[in-house]
Amino acid sequence: MKNLAVFIFAFCWFALNAHGQNEKFQMAMGKAFAQMSAAKGPEDLKNTANTFSRIANAEAGEWLPQYYAALTHLWAGYRIMESNMAEAQALAKTALSEIQAGQKIAPSESELVALEAFAYQLQLLEDPMTKGAEMSGKIFATLGKAESLNPANPRVYYLRGNFTLNMPEFFGGGAAKASPDLQKAVAAYDAFKPASPFHPTWGAEEAGELAEKVK
């Protein structure tokens, strides 16, 4: 969440580097990115998600608005889960629907599959003792699929490393198990070049902090 502010620069990049999307779509995405950058809390994030959803409805062939609607819903869900787990779970469900809508447009997109795993992690947190065994396998399998689709996707390694770090050691988690993925994440973020100003870039700062923590 700390690097939300970087998204505002995408709007500037867009102005200098158009990538063939129509002008209306570019302008709408640029404004939505600025709104996401300025978000201060869960309500702002939910409002931003609604903005991306409206773009998705207007641009039926674009998967990125669905991606960011889901991402901002998930960020809101993670922020409120301690105070309102029921709403957090509803947001996770909504995000999964948006991810599935994006996958109908881009079925082989690694970013959407990785985000699916991020949603499953939020669902697991509703009841880790009951859901842990089943959902952990689902999360690792989903991240494995995302890696197979694009081994250069740094969010695969960040999400898997972060999840592993927070798992109990007797279930195969902990710092030692998480470290390889987190080190891979740092290297992958360093090498990563987004395909457009609107493609995902989030997670680099958090991955770096966690990688240092588990060295």
C-alpha positions as CSV (number, residue, x, y, z in Angstrom):
1,M,0.0,0.0,0.0
2,K,2.9,2.4,0.6
3,N,3.6,2.8,-3.1
4,L,0.2,3.9,-4.1
5,A,1.6,7.3,-4.9
6,V,3.7,6.0,-7.8
7,F,0.6,5.5,-9.9
8,I,0.1,9.2,-10.4
9,F,3.3,9.2,-12.5
10,A,1.7,6.8,-14.9
11,F,-0.6,9.6,-16.0
12,C,2.4,11.7,-16.9
13,W,4.0,8.8,-18.7
14,F,0.8,8.2,-20.6
15,A,0.9,11.8,-21.9
16,L,4.3,11.2,-23.5
17,N,3.9,7.5,-24.5
18,A,0.6,6.6,-26.0
19,H,0.3,2.9,-26.6
20,G,-2.6,2.7,-29.1
21,Q,-5.6,2.7,-26.8
22,N,-8.3,5.2,-27.7
23,E,-7.9,8.6,-26.2
24,K,-11.1,8.4,-24.1
25,F,-9.8,5.2,-22.5
26,Q,-6.4,6.7,-21.8
27,M,-7.9,9.8,-20.2
28,A,-10.3,7.8,-18.0
29,M,-7.5,5.5,-16.8
30,G,-5.2,8.4,-16.1
31,K,-7.8,10.1,-14.0
32,A,-8.6,6.8,-12.2
33,F,-4.9,6.3,-11.4
34,A,-4.7,9.8,-9.9
35,Q,-7.8,8.9,-7.8
36,M,-6.1,5.7,-6.7
37,S,-2.9,7.5,-5.8
38,A,-4.8,10.0,-3.7
39,A,-6.8,7.3,-1.8
40,K,-6.5,7.7,2.0
41,G,-8.5,4.8,3.3
42,P,-11.0,2.0,2.5
43,E,-13.8,4.3,1.4
44,D,-11.6,6.1,-1.1
45,L,-10.3,2.7,-2.4
46,K,-13.9,1.5,-2.9
47,N,-14.8,4.7,-4.7
48,T,-11.8,4.2,-6.9
49,A,-12.8,0.6,-7.6
50,N,-16.2,1.9,-8.7
51,T,-14.4,4.3,-11.1
52,F,-12.5,1.4,-12.7
53,S,-15.7,-0.6,-12.9
54,R,-17.3,2.2,-14.9
55,I,-14.3,2.2,-17.2
56,A,-14.6,-1.6,-17.6
57,N,-18.3,-1.3,-18.5
58,A,-17.4,1.3,-21.2
59,E,-14.4,-0.6,-22.5
60,A,-15.5,-4.2,-22.8
61,G,-12.4,-5.3,-24.5
62,E,-9.9,-4.0,-21.9
63,W,-8.8,-6.2,-19.0
64,L,-6.9,-3.6,-17.1
65,P,-9.9,-1.7,-15.6
66,Q,-11.3,-5.0,-14.3
67,Y,-7.8,-5.7,-12.8
68,Y,-7.7,-2.4,-11.0
69,A,-11.3,-2.6,-9.8
70,A,-10.4,-5.9,-8.2
71,L,-7.1,-4.7,-6.8
72,T,-8.6,-1.6,-5.1
73,H,-11.4,-3.7,-3.7
74,L,-8.8,-6.1,-2.3
75,W,-6.7,-3.3,-0.8
76,A,-9.9,-2.0,0.9
77,G,-10.7,-5.5,2.1
78,Y,-7.3,-6.0,3.7
79,R,-7.5,-2.6,5.4
80,I,-10.9,-3.3,7.0
81,M,-10.6,-7.0,7.8
82,E,-9.7,-6.5,11.5
83,S,-12.8,-4.3,12.1
84,N,-15.2,-5.8,9.6
85,M,-14.3,-9.2,8.3
86,A,-17.7,-9.8,6.8
87,E,-17.3,-6.7,4.5
88,A,-13.8,-7.7,3.7
89,Q,-15.0,-11.1,2.5
90,A,-17.7,-9.5,0.4
91,L,-15.0,-7.3,-1.2
92,A,-12.9,-10.4,-1.9
93,K,-15.9,-12.1,-3.6
94,T,-16.5,-8.9,-5.7
95,A,-12.8,-8.8,-6.6
96,L,-12.9,-12.4,-7.8
97,S,-15.9,-11.7,-10.0
98,E,-13.9,-8.8,-11.5
99,I,-10.9,-10.9,-12.0
100,Q,-13.0,-13.6,-13.7
101,A,-14.4,-10.9,-16.0
102,G,-10.9,-9.8,-16.9
103,Q,-9.8,-13.4,-17.6
104,K,-12.6,-13.7,-20.1
105,I,-10.9,-10.9,-22.0
106,A,-7.3,-12.1,-21.3
107,P,-7.3,-15.7,-20.3
108,S,-3.5,-16.1,-20.3
109,E,-2.7,-12.9,-18.4
110,S,-0.3,-13.7,-15.5
111,E,-1.2,-10.5,-13.6
112,L,-4.9,-11.6,-13.3
113,V,-4.0,-15.0,-12.1
114,A,-1.6,-13.6,-9.5
115,L,-4.3,-11.3,-8.3
116,E,-6.7,-14.2,-8.0
117,A,-4.2,-15.7,-5.5
118,F,-4.2,-12.4,-3.6
119,A,-8.0,-12.6,-3.3
120,Y,-7.8,-16.2,-2.1
121,Q,-5.4,-15.1,0.6
122,L,-8.0,-12.6,1.9
123,Q,-10.6,-15.3,1.9
124,L,-8.3,-17.6,3.9
125,L,-7.9,-14.9,6.6
126,E,-11.6,-15.2,7.5
127,D,-10.8,-18.5,9.3
128,P,-7.2,-19.7,8.9
129,M,-7.6,-22.7,11.2
130,T,-10.5,-24.1,9.1
131,K,-9.6,-22.8,5.7
132,G,-5.8,-23.0,5.9
133,A,-5.1,-26.5,4.4
134,E,-7.5,-26.2,1.5
135,M,-6.9,-22.6,0.6
136,S,-3.1,-22.7,1.0
137,G,-2.9,-25.4,-1.7
138,K,-5.2,-23.3,-3.9
139,I,-3.1,-20.2,-3.4
140,F,0.2,-21.9,-4.2
141,A,-1.3,-23.7,-7.3
142,T,-2.7,-20.4,-8.6
143,L,0.6,-18.6,-8.1
144,G,2.4,-21.5,-9.8
145,K,0.0,-21.0,-12.8
146,A,0.8,-17.3,-12.8
147,E,4.5,-18.0,-12.8
148,S,4.2,-20.5,-15.7
149,L,2.3,-17.8,-17.7
150,N,5.0,-15.2,-17.1
151,P,8.1,-16.1,-15.1
152,A,9.2,-12.5,-15.2
153,N,6.1,-11.3,-13.2
154,P,7.5,-10.0,-9.9
155,R,4.2,-10.0,-8.2
156,V,4.2,-13.8,-8.3
157,Y,7.3,-14.0,-6.1
158,Y,6.3,-11.2,-3.9
159,L,2.8,-12.7,-3.1
160,R,4.2,-16.2,-2.7
161,G,7.0,-15.0,-0.5
162,N,4.8,-12.8,1.7
163,F,2.3,-15.7,2.0
164,T,5.0,-18.2,2.9
165,L,6.5,-15.8,5.4
166,N,3.3,-15.5,7.3
167,M,2.6,-19.3,7.4
168,P,3.5,-21.2,10.5
169,E,6.8,-23.0,10.2
170,F,5.3,-26.4,10.9
171,F,3.2,-25.9,7.8
172,G,6.2,-25.1,5.7
173,G,6.3,-21.4,6.2
174,G,8.6,-18.9,7.9
175,A,11.5,-16.7,6.9
176,A,13.9,-19.3,5.6
177,K,11.2,-20.8,3.3
178,A,10.1,-17.3,2.1
179,S,13.5,-15.9,1.4
180,P,14.1,-17.4,-2.0
181,D,10.9,-16.1,-3.4
182,L,11.4,-12.6,-1.9
183,Q,14.9,-12.4,-3.3
184,K,13.5,-13.4,-6.7
185,A,10.9,-10.8,-6.3
186,V,13.5,-8.0,-5.8
187,A,15.4,-9.1,-8.8
188,A,12.3,-9.4,-10.9
189,Y,11.1,-5.9,-9.9
190,D,14.5,-4.5,-10.9
191,A,14.3,-6.0,-14.3
192,F,10.5,-5.5,-14.9
193,K,9.3,-3.2,-17.6
194,P,5.5,-2.7,-17.8
195,A,4.0,-3.1,-21.2
196,S,2.2,0.2,-20.9
197,P,1.8,3.1,-18.4
198,F,-1.3,1.3,-17.1
199,H,0.1,-2.2,-16.5
200,P,0.7,-3.2,-12.9
201,T,3.9,-2.1,-11.1
202,W,2.9,-2.4,-7.4
203,G,4.7,-4.3,-4.7
204,A,8.3,-3.4,-5.3
205,E,8.8,-1.5,-2.1
206,E,7.1,-4.0,0.1
207,A,9.0,-6.9,-1.5
208,G,12.3,-5.1,-0.9
209,E,11.4,-4.5,2.8
210,L,10.5,-8.2,3.3
211,A,13.5,-9.4,1.5
212,E,15.7,-7.5,3.8
213,K,13.8,-8.8,6.8
214,V,14.4,-12.5,5.9
215,K,18.1,-12.3,4.9
